[in-house]
Amino acid sequence: QVQLVESGGGLVQAGGSLKLSCVASGRLFSIADINWYRQAPGKERELVASITSGGTTNYADSVKGRFTISRDNGRNTVYLQMNSLKPEDTAVYYCNARSSRPFYMYDVWGQGTQVTVSS
């Protein structure tokens, strides 16, 4: 089973960069698909980026070319590098680990970290 803790959020100007980290505890991190979601006030939670246990990545159209997701299984950590930030990126960002493998199914979330981008 996996537990997640996010960090790295903060206040930045438009055009700036932040790098979010999600540190996992547990021995099954390497088999999980990892997702970054975000939620702004009054809006639905949306999937921003994902990386499978095999390393395949996907991005929302709104962040493609600006954000990069990566994982370091040796450190039980996933990262979200965010460049060229825009005010519309302002949201709480959540790390999610999900596994659908038989006998090892789980779906866990971190506590969230606030990202605020000023215009």
C-alpha positions, 0 to 999 in steps of 0.5 A, spaced: 500 500 500 502 507 498 501 513 502 503 520 499 505 527 501 506 533 496 510 539 496 513 544 492 507 549 491 507 556 492 506 563 489 509 565 482 508 570 477 506 568 470 511 565 466 515 562 472 516 555 474 515 550 480 517 543 481 512 539 485 514 533 489 510 527 491 513 522 496 510 515 497 511 510 503 510 503 501 513 497 497 508 497 492 510 504 489 513 501 482 507 498 480 502 504 481 500 509 475 501 516 478 497 522 476 497 529 478 490 532 478 488 540 480 482 543 482 480 550 482 474 554 486 468 552 483 471 548 478 471 540 477 477 536 479 481 535 472 487 530 470 493 534 469 498 529 467 499 521 468 505 516 468 504 509 468 508 504 471 511 502 465 513 510 464 508 512 459 506 519 460 500 523 458 498 530 459 492 535 458 492 539 452 492 545 457 499 544 460 502 540 454 509 542 452 509 546 459 509 541 464 513 534 465 511 528 469 517 524 471 518 518 477 524 516 481 522 509 483 529 508 487 526 514 491 519 513 491 518 520 488 514 523 482 515 530 480 511 535 476 515 540 473 511 546 471 514 551 466 511 558 463 505 558 468 499 562 467 494 565 472 489 559 470 494 554 472 492 556 479 489 551 483 490 545 489 494 540 486 493 533 488 498 527 487 494 520 486 497 513 486 492 507 483 493 500 481 488 495 478 493 489 478 489 483 481 491 482 489 494 489 489 488 494 487 488 501 491 487 508 489 490 513 494 491 521 494 495 526 497 493 532 501 494 537 496 499 543 495 497 550 493 499 553 487 498 560 485 500 564 479 499 572 479 498 576 473 
